[in-house]
Structures are given as C-alpha cells and as structure tokens.
Amino acid sequence: MSSNALPRTNTRLFALGDDMSDGLNDYEASVGLKQNVKGDFDVDLNAAKAAELDLPKKENLENDALSARNVVNSNAKGFLFMAKRQLTDDFGTKPNDSWKTVGFAQGSTEVPADIPGRIKILDGAADYLKDNPGKEIATKNFTQAQARALSKALSDARGALNTAVGNRAKARTLLVTTVKTLRKRMSGLVEEIGQRLADDADEWYYFGLVPPAGAQTPGIPDAVNGHKVSATAALFAWAHAPRADKYWPFKQVIGVDAAPVVLKLTSENEILLEELSATATVKFSVESHNAAGDSTASEVVEVILV
C-alpha cells in the first residue's frame, strides 16, 4: 500500500505542490473536493515558495552588511592601535585615569575586542584631539575628524548588520511557518482525496500521488546527466524521483569493470567519480530506493575522458 508521504525537502515538497495544484485545477470539481480547494491551496503554496526565494536574498544582504562592518571595523582597529601608541607618550604605559577618560576600560590600556568598546574610544580620542589639536598627525590621518568619521561609520555599519541579521531571522521564521502551513494543507488534501476516491482510482495520479492500493516503491530516476570535470574525474547528476529516499549509483569503466559496479547508497542526487584513467569511458546509471524496495535502473549515460 502506498502511503503518499510528503517529501522531506522543500524543493521536492514544492514540486509535489505544483502537481497537486494542477490536479486541483482539472479535477477539483469532479472529485468533489470542498475543504482544500485550488484557491486556498495556491495561496499556501505561493507563500511558501516566496519565503523560500526571499531567505537567500536576506542572507546575501546580511553577508554584504557583515563585509561592510568588517571593513570599517578593521579601519577603526588600525586607528585605535595608532591612538594607543600616540597616547602612551602622554599617559604612560600603565592604566590610569587619563586612559579611562579617553574611553579605555578601568585598569586597562588594551584596545577592546567588542564594537561598542571601540566606538567609545573613538569618541574619546576625538574629544582628546579636539582639546589637544597639536597631537593630530595629518600625514597618518590621526585626526579628530577621522576619529569622528570612523565612530559614525562603525556605529552605522553595526546598526545595518543588526538590521540585516534581524531580517534574515524573520525570513527564516516566515519560511518555517509558511512551509508548516503548506504541509498541513497538502496533508489535508491527501486525506480529503482519500475520502473521495477509491484506493485504486486513476485520479490519484493527476495530483502527483499514487493510488494507495498501488506499490510504494520509488519512481525511476530521470534526466540523468554526466559531465567531465577534469582529466580524471566525472560528475553524474539526476532529478529526484518520486517517493525516493536514497539512490544506488552504478558505474562501469569500460575495460576495467566487467559489469556495472554498485556504489555507496546516497541521499544526494549527484555523485563525483574521481581518480579515473585519463582515457576512461565511464557508463553510469542509478536506481531509486526507499523502505519498500528499489526502482529499476535509469537510462545509462556515458562520459569519455579524453
């Protein structure tokens, strides 16, 4: 008996969702579906898809903000260590009230590792240079103006990063909640279809499902591709098969393997074969696998390393 369990990954879940939406478009009325109709289904499906697309955008914006913060922080760090060397002439090497006045922590002359601590000293150094303009070194950009500029830039960059991290967290939360809603909708549709159709009805297939009375072994992998990566390596990839949990890859190097050799069971849908002969001809196929058994083998593809 087929269980029509929902896929674990979002990519495969959305693919099944598209299949279900197409089935609802053509068979909602004839099957008599009332609780999980196309309009409601598509709202949930599209919301989850949009959230899936939005998350990488927010992650990229966070990466950009992190890079910008790091650049400003490095510049600030350089200025602060210069300030420490210059102020040592006036304040000495031991912690004292003068160091504290500029922003250094009580009992320390160390440049802080945290951003707020560095901003505090930048502001303190700016005030010190304002009161002691003769201590500025224009040729090294050790000036009040530079201290103020770095303080503002670092504060702004830190704020932008904080915003970006928050937006990424919100996007992740939205993806989790929309996918959860979609899964609930899809499970409800499978259940409702089961209430309306016989276990061997053909209409199950139009929704991307398998009649419960049918076998639950996985589909045959399709769209198998092979590509030369280097003089001694080849990559093989295939599309995810319905109901497949894992895959059995088979390789045969002509002149080396008398028959196809089964490789390690994998949950991925690609495999890199390395340390091949620089003139090898490699034939490849793959079978789907789940708890009910294995599919028949896919078509064979061939890669020639020349």
C-alpha positions in Angstrom: 0.0 0.0 0.0 1.3 3.4 -0.9 1.4 6.0 1.9 1.8 9.1 -0.2 4.1 10.6 2.5 5.1 14.2 1.8 8.7 14.8 0.8 11.1 16.0 3.4 12.9 18.7 1.4 11.3 21.9 0.4 12.4 21.6 -3.2 10.6 18.3 -3.6 7.7 19.4 -1.5 7.1 22.4 -3.8 7.3 20.2 -6.9 4.6 17.9 -5.5 2.7 21.1 -4.6 2.7 22.2 -8.2 1.5 18.7 -9.2 -1.3 18.9 -6.7 -2.3 22.4 -7.8 -2.5 21.2 -11.4 -4.7 18.3 -10.3 -7.0 20.7 -8.4 -7.3 22.8 -11.5 -8.6 19.9 -13.5 -10.2 17.6 -11.0 -11.3 19.6 -8.0 -15.0 19.6 -9.1 -15.2 16.1 -10.4 -13.5 14.5 -7.4 -15.8 16.7 -5.2 -13.1 18.4 -3.1 -14.5 21.1 -0.7 -12.1 21.6 2.2 -8.9 22.0 0.2 -9.7 23.9 -3.0 -7.3 25.3 -5.5 -7.7 29.0 -4.4 -6.7 28.2 -0.8 -4.1 25.7 -1.8 -2.3 28.1 -4.2 -2.2 30.8 -1.5 -0.4 28.5 0.8 1.9 27.1 -1.9 2.9 30.5 -3.3 3.5 31.9 0.2 5.9 29.1 1.0 7.6 29.4 -2.4 8.0 33.2 -1.9 9.5 32.7 1.5 12.0 30.1 0.1 13.1 32.6 -2.5 13.3 35.5 0.0 15.6 33.8 2.5 18.7 33.7 0.3 18.2 37.3 -0.6 18.2 38.2 3.1 21.2 36.0 3.7 23.1 37.8 0.9 22.2 41.2 2.4 23.5 40.0 5.7 26.7 38.9 4.2 27.1 42.3 2.5 26.4 44.1 5.8 28.9 41.8 7.6 31.6 42.6 5.0 30.9 46.3 5.2 31.1 46.2 9.0 34.3 44.2 8.9 36.0 46.8 6.6 35.0 49.7 8.9 36.0 47.7 12.0 39.4 47.0 10.5 40.0 50.6 9.8 38.8 51.6 13.3 41.1 49.0 14.8 44.1 50.4 12.9 43.3 53.9 14.1 42.8 52.8 17.7 46.2 51.0 17.9 47.8 54.1 16.4 46.0 56.1 19.1 47.3 53.8 21.8 50.9 54.3 20.7 50.4 58.1 20.5 48.7 58.4 23.8 51.3 56.4 25.6 53.7 59.4 25.2 51.2 61.4 27.3 49.6 58.9 29.6 52.4 56.3 30.1 52.1 52.6 29.8 50.3 51.8 33.0 46.5 52.1 33.4 45.4 55.4 35.0 42.5 57.9 35.0 43.8 59.5 31.7 43.4 56.3 29.8 39.9 55.9 31.4 38.9 59.4 30.3 39.7 58.6 26.7 37.4 55.5 26.9 39.6 52.6 27.9 38.2 50.2 30.5 39.1 50.6 34.1 42.6 49.2 34.8 43.3 48.5 31.1 45.2 50.1 28.2 44.1 47.3 25.8 42.0 48.1 22.7 38.6 46.5 23.2 37.6 43.5 21.1 33.9 44.5 21.1 32.5 47.1 18.8 30.8 49.2 21.4 34.1 49.5 23.3 35.9 50.6 20.2 33.3 53.2 19.4 33.6 54.6 22.9 37.4 55.0 22.5 37.0 56.5 19.0 34.7 59.1 20.6 37.1 59.6 23.4 40.1 60.0 21.1 38.1 62.6 19.0 37.4 64.6 22.2 41.1 64.4 23.2 42.3 65.5 19.8 39.8 68.4 19.8 41.2 69.6 23.1 44.8 68.9 22.0 45.0 69.7 18.3 48.8 69.6 18.4 48.6 65.9 18.9 47.0 65.3 15.5 49.2 63.8 12.8 47.6 64.6 9.5 50.1 62.5 7.5 48.8 59.4 9.3 45.2 60.6 9.3 45.3 60.6 13.1 42.9 63.5 13.4 39.7 64.4 15.3 37.8 64.3 12.0 39.0 60.8 11.2 38.0 59.6 14.7 34.5 61.1 14.4 34.1 59.6 10.9 35.2 56.1 12.0 33.0 56.3 15.0 29.9 57.1 12.9 30.8 54.7 10.2 31.3 51.8 12.7 28.1 52.6 14.5 26.2 52.8 11.2 27.7 49.6 9.9 26.9 47.8 13.2 23.3 49.0 13.1 23.0 47.9 9.4 24.3 44.5 10.3 21.9 44.2 13.3 19.0 45.0 11.0 20.2 42.5 8.3 20.5 39.7 10.9 17.0 40.5 12.2 15.6 40.5 8.6 17.3 37.1 8.0 15.9 35.7 11.2 12.4 37.0 10.2 12.7 35.5 6.8 13.8 32.1 8.3 10.8 32.2 10.6 8.5 33.0 7.8 9.8 30.1 5.7 9.3 27.7 8.6 5.7 28.9 9.3 4.7 29.0 5.6 6.1 25.6 4.9 4.4 24.2 8.0 1.1 25.7 6.8 1.7 24.2 3.3 2.4 20.8 4.7 -0.8 20.9 6.7 -2.7 21.9 3.6 -1.1 19.2 1.5 -1.7 16.5 4.1 -5.3 17.7 4.3 -5.7 17.4 0.6 -4.3 13.8 0.6 -6.7 12.9 3.3 -9.6 14.5 1.6 -8.8 12.8 -1.7 -8.7 9.6 0.2 -12.2 10.2 1.4 -13.5 10.9 -2.1 -11.7 8.4 -4.2 -11.3 4.6 -4.2 -7.8 3.3 -3.2 -7.3 2.2 -6.8 -8.8 5.2 -8.6 -6.8 6.6 -11.5 -7.4 10.2 -10.4 -4.8 9.9 -7.7 -2.1 10.2 -10.4 -3.3 13.6 -11.6 -2.4 15.1 -8.1 1.1 13.7 -8.2 0.1 10.9 -5.9 -0.1 7.1 -6.1 -3.3 5.2 -5.5 -3.0 3.7 -2.0 -3.7 0.2 -3.4 -0.6 0.6 -5.7 3.0 -0.1 -4.9 5.0 2.4 -2.9 8.4 1.6 -4.4 10.1 4.7 -5.8 10.0 6.0 -9.3 12.8 5.6 -11.7 15.4 8.4 -11.7 15.1 10.7 -14.8 17.2 13.3 -16.5 20.4 11.5 -15.8 23.4 13.6 -16.9 27.2 13.1 -17.0 29.9 15.7 -17.4 33.7 15.7 -17.5 35.1 17.7 -14.5 38.8 17.1 -15.1 41.1 14.7 -17.0 40.4 12.1 -14.3 37.0 13.0 -12.9 33.4 13.0 -14.0 30.2 14.2 -12.3 26.9 12.5 -12.7 23.5 14.0 -11.7 19.9 13.2 -11.9 16.4 14.5 -11.0 14.8 13.5 -7.7 12.5 10.5 -8.2 9.0 10.3 -6.7 9.0 8.5 -3.3 12.8 8.0 -3.4 14.6 8.4 -0.1 18.1 7.4 -1.4 19.8 6.3 -4.6 22.0 3.4 -5.7 24.5 4.7 -8.3 26.1 2.2 -10.7 29.3 2.9 -12.6 31.1 0.8 -15.2 34.6 1.8 -16.5 35.0 0.1 -19.9 37.9 -2.2 -19.9 38.1 -2.2 -16.1 34.7 -3.3 -14.8 33.2 -6.4 -16.4 29.7 -5.3 -15.3 28.2 -2.2 -13.6 29.5 -1.8 -10.1 27.1 -0.6 -7.4 28.4 2.4 -5.3 27.5 3.6 -1.8 23.9 4.3 -1.1 23.4 8.1 -1.1 20.7 10.6 -0.3 22.2 13.1 -2.8 21.2 13.4 -6.4 24.7 13.7 -7.8 28.0 12.0 -7.4 31.6 12.8 -8.3 33.8 10.0 -9.6 37.5 10.7 -9.2 40.8 9.0 -9.8 39.7 7.7 -13.1 42.0 6.9 -16.0 42.7 9.9 -18.2 41.3 8.0 -21.2 38.4 6.3 -19.4 35.0 5.7 -20.8 32.5 5.7 -17.9 28.9 4.4 -18.1 26.6 5.4 -15.4 23.0 4.6 -14.2 21.1 5.0 -10.9 18.2 3.3 -9.1 15.9 4.9 -6.5 15.5 3.3 -3.1 13.0 3.5 -0.2 11.9 1.2 2.6 9.6 -0.7 0.1 12.4 -1.5 -2.3 14.3 -0.3 -5.3 13.2 1.0 -8.7 14.5 -0.4 -11.9 17.6 1.3 -13.3 17.6 4.6 -15.1 18.9 5.1 -18.6 22.6 4.7 -19.0 24.7 7.8 -19.8 28.3 7.8 -20.9 31.2 10.2 -20.3 34.5 9.8 -22.2 37.6 11.4 -20.6 39.9 12.5 -23.4 
